[in-house]
Amino acid sequence: MAPWPELENAQPNPNKFIEGDSGGPQSNTAAKDKETSKNESGAPVTKVELLPSYSTVVLIEEPPEGNDPWDLPELRDTGIKWSERDTRGKILCIFQGIGKFLLLLGFLYLFVCSLDVLSSAFQLVGGKVAGQFFSNNSIMANPVAGLVIGVLVTVMVQSSSTSSSIIVSMVASSLLTVRAAIPIIMGANIGTSITNTIVALMQAGDRNEFRRAFAGATVHDFFNWLSVLVLLPLEAATHYLEILTNLVVDTFQFKPGEDAPDILKVITDPFTKLIIQLDKKVIQQIAMNNPVAHNQSLVKIWCKTITNVTQMNVTVPSPDNCTSPSYCWTDGVQTWTIQNVTQKENIAKCKHIFVNLNLPDLAVGIILLTVSLLVLCGCLIIIVKLLGSVLKGQVATVIKKTLNTDFPFPFAWLTGYLAILVGAGMTFIVQSSSVFTSAMTPLIGIGVITIERAYPLTLGSNIGTTTTAILAALASPGSTLRSSLQIALCHFFFNISGILLWYPIPFTRLPIRLAKGLGNISAKYRWFAVFYLIFFFLLTPLTVFGLSLAGWPVLVGVGVPIVLAVLLIVCIRMLQSRCPRILPLKLRDWNFLPLCMHSLKPWDNVISLATTCLQRRCCCCCRVCCRVCCMVCGCKCCRCSKCCRDLEDEEQDVPVKASGAFDNEVMCKEGQEEAVGQDEAMGMKVMSDTTVF
């Protein structure tokens, strides 16, 4: 009889063996092959222990208890070594590498274009609503309301530059003061971090990759939220950002200059403009309470227009309304004057696919949202696969060491600040912090970049996007130069203040620890990542905005008790982990509360049950539809009901895991079949006390 196949991942378990007559486990022995002992009746019993090299296969490998899940995986090259390849194999390997590199660039280009189209889709779906948020100036005088308006608008339009341009236009038109605009800028800084968090959801297939990717994305969220929690009350009390930026603008005599170099747009615009083009001035006009803009479409129809100014005879109510006394006359019934009338003449239509469809903005937005999300998911999956196949062996080792290794002592502390400069420079080149952080997220997931290195790169990205805004403000016309420059400088100094709070001292780098904690939770309960996005970026801002509409007393009356309760819970949690002895015995853990209030396990069971019920209902509906279809067409076998039959077969044929040494069902069956075969061949029942395999 053939021996058991050798297995690499087999683990020794001396407590599990097979005994001739007795089925229960015996005491642990040191023998490695055989040991003879006596059972209760005194008869000798031969115990044969399964050796480690012939153990059963571990179907689900779990990491040893000592391993850190945040350690970067070893990207080993399992292919043929370069030295072992012949000439043909080396040439083929070179062409494969070039092909993978070109594919990586192509899918990265589609990935960036899909982000641009996704932003346009969000603007079509919620752009006009976002503009209406800005139209209520009385609410925006409240700093908290202004903060959540900035979050909601940026989440809806998926572009902090769009929301910033609306704020600049309102400040330049005296519809909004700089003091009221600063909290909105803080909210826009929070809202722009949702893009890479959405991208991280695409790596939810692998728990370890999702843990790293989601933590790498949410470290940006936690930095922004913590900075706002500290700097918004400070700004409301001292107005230091307004005073500092006003001093900078007055000290340096800035003059209008050239616009910031838009390198990425030059590459992506030829493709994205064939899909959709938007007239973003409509959102600005809605924010400035222009009633005509509510009936205009965001989809741009005419790309080339000519504006003609002509003098025309028009009627006015009275001679006082004439342009001048010399250009004023009356015919006895009406008063006439000469005025300059501006006429806009359309020359050429745009060349995108929706220009002649005459669809409403919502329909176009939903179509683009669906398509862009599908392309985004597909590109991200392929990019991760390509990176996983390319970044192996020596290449992965060199890249990981280059990105994650610190400078030698005593200059190790400079490495993080260099990473901040690199992040700022890369963001300045691509002209978008969302693109840079979203492209970095899959690299964090596959283990090329650590969370500790991604954190300063993200902080640099925050600075890079503000320098782009400053250069764009310098290119503004003279009437809006001061306001746009002051708003851009407020954004810049806000991020600088946040970096000074949460980076220089290692102890203060709370966003890293909070992001890792959220990554662990989301890796275990992956639905919690979606809940986090909806709760923090949609439900919470909408709730605060609704309370702001009710008035400042209502917002304070509801918000202050909630904030105090959260602070109390945080303090108790810190005491439980640091010095639990000073707490009462009942408060040393949360077991006195119901399980659903301090554990996600009951909620996970509910969600799992709900998804299972939905799946069964879907299959029941499918089964009913298939039977109706079969009755109508008269066929006896319907292919479309195969999914229902497969599901029933899976439910009936549930594999039973063997106990004891046979942890693998296949090997257990093989052992049983071989034993039966030997009995039949011998024609007799084996009466020996020795176990037969």
Residue pairs with C-beta under 8 A, 6 or more apart in sequence:
1 674
1 678
1 693
3 54
4 50
4 54
4 667
5 54
6 53
6 54
7 53
7 54
7 55
7 56
7 57
9 57
9 58
9 61
10 52
10 53
10 54
10 55
10 56
10 57
10 58
11 52
11 55
11 58
12 51
12 52
12 55
13 50
13 55
13 661
14 28
14 29
14 49
15 25
15 28
16 25
16 50
16 660
16 661
17 25
17 26
17 47
17 48
17 49
17 50
17 661
18 47
18 48
18 50
18 660
18 661
18 691
18 693
19 26
19 45
19 47
19 691
20 45
20 46
20 47
20 688
20 689
20 690
20 691
21 39
21 43
21 45
21 689
22 39
22 45
23 660
25 660
26 37
26 47
29 35
29 47
29 49
31 47
31 49
32 49
32 51
33 48
33 49
33 51
34 46
34 47
34 48
34 49
35 46
35 47
35 49
36 44
36 45
36 46
36 47
37 44
37 45
37 47
38 44
38 45
39 45
43 689
44 689
45 689
46 689
46 690
46 691
47 691
48 690
48 691
48 693
50 56
50 661
56 661
56 662
56 663
56 664
56 667
57 663
57 664
57 667
58 663
59 663
59 664
63 69
69 208
69 211
69 520
69 523
70 211
70 212
70 450
70 451
70 516
72 400
72 404
72 447
72 448
72 450
73 208
73 446
73 447
75 388
75 391
75 392
75 393
75 396
75 400
75 446
75 447
75 448
76 392
76 393
77 392
77 393
77 394
78 392
79 392
80 89
82 90
82 93
85 93
97 390
100 386
100 389
100 390
101 390
103 382
103 386
104 383
104 386
104 387
104 390
107 379
107 382
107 383
107 386
108 379
108 383
108 439
109 267
109 268
109 271
110 375
110 379
111 376
111 379
111 380
111 383
111 438
111 439
112 264
112 268
112 430
112 435
112 439
113 268
113 271
113 272
114 372
114 373
114 375
114 376
114 379
115 195
115 372
115 376
115 432
115 434
115 435
115 438
116 268
116 272
117 272
117 275
117 276
117 368
117 371
117 372
117 375
118 158
118 368
118 369
118 372
118 373
118 376
119 157
119 158
119 159
119 162
120 272
120 276
120 278
120 368
121 365
121 366
121 368
121 369
121 372
122 155
122 156
122 157
122 158
122 159
122 365
122 369
123 130
123 156
123 157
123 158
123 159
123 162
123 278
123 280
123 283
123 298
123 365
124 276
124 278
124 298
124 299
124 361
124 362
124 364
124 365
124 368
125 156
125 361
125 362
125 365
125 366
125 369
126 156
126 157
127 156
127 157
127 282
127 283
127 298
127 361
128 282
128 283
128 286
128 294
128 298
128 361
129 156
130 152
130 153
130 156
130 157
130 163
130 283
131 166
131 282
131 283
131 284
131 285
131 286
131 287
131 293
132 286
132 287
133 149
133 152
133 153
133 545
134 140
134 149
134 153
134 166
134 167
134 170
134 176
134 286
134 287
135 286
135 287
135 288
135 289
137 175
137 176
137 180
139 145
139 146
139 149
139 545
139 548
139 549
140 146
140 149
140 176
140 180
140 184
141 180
142 548
142 552
142 555
143 183
143 232
143 235
143 236
144 183
144 232
144 544
144 548
144 555
144 559
145 544
145 545
145 548
145 555
146 180
146 181
146 182
146 183
146 184
146 187
147 183
147 184
147 186
147 187
147 190
147 228
147 232
148 187
148 540
148 541
148 542
148 544
148 545
148 548
149 184
149 187
149 541
149 545
150 163
150 183
150 184
150 185
150 186
150 187
150 188
150 189
150 190
150 191
151 187
151 188
151 190
151 191
151 537
151 541
152 187
152 191
152 538
152 541
152 542
152 545
153 163
153 166
153 184
153 187
153 188
153 191
154 160
154 162
154 163
154 187
154 188
154 190
154 191
154 192
154 194
155 191
155 194
155 537
155 538
155 541
157 163
157 283
158 194
158 195
158 434
159 192
159 434
160 188
160 189
160 191
160 192
160 433
160 434
160 465
161 432
161 469
161 472
162 280
162 283
163 184
163 188
163 191
164 185
164 188
164 469
164 487
164 488
164 491
165 280
165 284
166 283
166 284
166 287
167 176
167 181
167 184
167 185
167 188
167 487
168 473
168 476
168 480
168 483
168 484
168 487
169 284
169 287
169 288
169 480
170 176
170 181
170 287
170 288
171 177
171 178
171 181
171 483
171 484
171 486
171 487
172 479
172 480
172 483
172 484
173 288
175 287
175 288
175 289
178 242
178 245
178 246
178 483
178 486
178 487
178 490
179 239
179 242
181 487
181 490
182 235
182 241
182 242
182 490
182 494
183 232
183 235
185 487
185 490
185 491
185 494
186 227
186 228
186 231
186 232
186 494
187 228
187 541
188 491
189 224
189 227
189 228
189 462
189 491
189 494
189 495
190 221
190 224
190 225
190 228
191 537
192 433
192 434
192 465
193 217
193 220
193 221
193 224
193 437
194 221
194 533
194 537
195 434
195 437
195 438
196 217
196 220
196 434
196 437
196 438
196 440
196 441
197 214
197 217
197 218
197 220
197 221
197 533
198 533
199 217
199 376
199 380
199 438
199 441
199 442
200 210
200 213
200 214
200 216
200 217
200 218
200 441
200 445
200 529
201 214
201 529
201 530
201 533
202 376
202 377
202 380
202 381
203 209
203 210
203 213
203 214
203 380
203 384
203 441
203 442
203 445
204 210
204 526
204 529
207 523
207 524
207 526
208 523
209 384
209 445
209 446
209 447
210 445
210 519
210 522
210 523
210 526
210 529
211 519
211 520
211 522
211 523
212 444
212 445
212 447
212 451
212 519
213 441
213 442
213 444
213 445
214 518
214 519
214 522
214 523
214 529
215 444
215 451
215 515
215 516
215 518
215 519
216 440
216 441
216 444
216 445
216 449
216 451
216 454
216 515
217 437
217 441
217 444
218 514
218 515
218 518
218 519
218 532
219 451
219 454
219 455
219 458
219 511
219 512
219 515
220 437
220 458
220 461
220 462
221 515
221 536
222 510
222 511
222 514
222 515
222 518
223 455
223 458
223 459
223 462
223 498
223 502
223 511
224 498
225 536
226 498
226 501
226 502
226 510
226 511
227 494
227 495
227 497
227 498
227 501
227 502
230 501
231 241
231 494
231 497
231 498
231 501
234 240
235 241
235 242
241 490
241 493
241 494
242 490
244 489
244 493
245 486
245 489
245 490
245 493
246 486
248 489
249 482
249 485
249 486
249 489
254 474
254 481
254 485
255 474
256 474
256 475
256 476
256 477
256 478
256 481
257 471
257 474
257 475
258 474
258 475
259 471
259 472
259 475
260 431
260 468
260 471
260 472
260 475
262 431
263 429
263 430
263 431
264 429
264 430
264 431
264 432
264 435
265 431
273 350
273 351
273 352
274 351
274 352
274 353
275 352
275 353
275 368
276 299
276 352
276 353
276 354
276 364
276 368
277 299
277 300
277 303
277 350
277 352
278 298
278 299
278 300
279 296
279 297
279 298
279 299
279 300
280 298
282 293
282 296
282 297
282 298
283 298
285 292
285 293
285 296
286 293
286 294
297 360
297 361
298 361
299 354
299 355
299 361
299 364
300 350
300 352
301 349
301 350
301 355
302 346
302 347
302 348
302 349
302 350
303 348
303 349
303 350
303 351
304 346
304 347
304 348
305 344
305 345
305 346
305 347
306 344
306 345
306 347
307 342
307 343
307 344
307 345
308 342
308 343
308 344
308 345
309 340
309 341
309 342
309 343
310 340
310 341
310 343
311 338
311 339
311 340
311 341
312 338
312 339
312 341
313 336
313 337
313 338
314 336
314 337
314 338
314 339
314 341
315 334
315 335
315 336
316 322
316 328
316 335
316 336
316 337
317 335
318 335
319 325
319 328
319 330
319 335
321 335
321 337
322 328
322 335
322 337
323 337
323 338
323 339
327 337
327 338
328 335
328 336
328 337
329 335
329 336
329 337
330 336
349 355
349 356
354 364
357 364
359 367
380 442
383 442
384 442
384 445
384 446
387 442
387 443
387 446
387 448
388 446
391 399
391 446
391 448
396 448
399 448
400 447
400 448
403 448
403 449
403 453
404 449
404 450
404 452
404 453
405 415
406 412
406 415
407 414
407 415
416 455
416 456
416 503
417 456
419 453
419 456
419 457
419 460
420 456
420 457
420 459
420 460
420 463
420 499
420 503
421 460
422 457
422 460
423 436
423 456
423 457
423 458
423 459
423 460
423 461
423 463
423 464
424 460
424 461
424 463
424 464
424 467
425 460
425 464
426 436
426 460
426 461
426 464
427 433
427 436
427 460
427 461
427 463
427 464
427 465
427 468
428 464
428 467
428 468
430 436
431 468
432 465
433 461
433 462
433 464
433 465
436 461
436 464
437 458
437 461
440 449
440 454
440 457
440 458
443 449
444 450
444 451
444 454
449 457
451 512
451 515
451 516
452 512
455 503
455 509
455 511
455 512
456 503
459 495
459 498
459 499
459 503
462 495
462 498
462 499
463 492
463 495
463 496
463 499
466 488
466 491
466 492
466 495
467 492
469 487
469 488
469 491
469 492
470 485
470 488
470 489
470 492
472 484
472 488
473 481
473 484
473 485
473 487
473 488
474 481
474 485
476 484
476 485
501 508
502 508
502 509
502 510
502 511
503 509
518 532
521 528
521 600
522 528
522 529
522 532
524 600
525 600
525 603
525 604
527 604
527 607
528 600
544 555
544 559
547 554
547 555
547 558
547 559
548 555
572 583
572 587
575 582
575 583
576 583
576 587
576 588
576 589
580 588
586 592
590 597
590 598
591 598
595 601
595 602
596 602
596 603
619 643
619 644
619 647
622 640
622 641
622 643
622 644
623 641
623 644
625 640
626 638
626 640
626 641
626 644
627 638
627 641
629 638
629 640
630 636
630 638
630 641
655 665
656 665
657 663
657 665
658 664
658 665
658 668
662 668
662 671
671 693
674 693
675 692
675 693
678 686
678 692
679 685
679 686
686 692
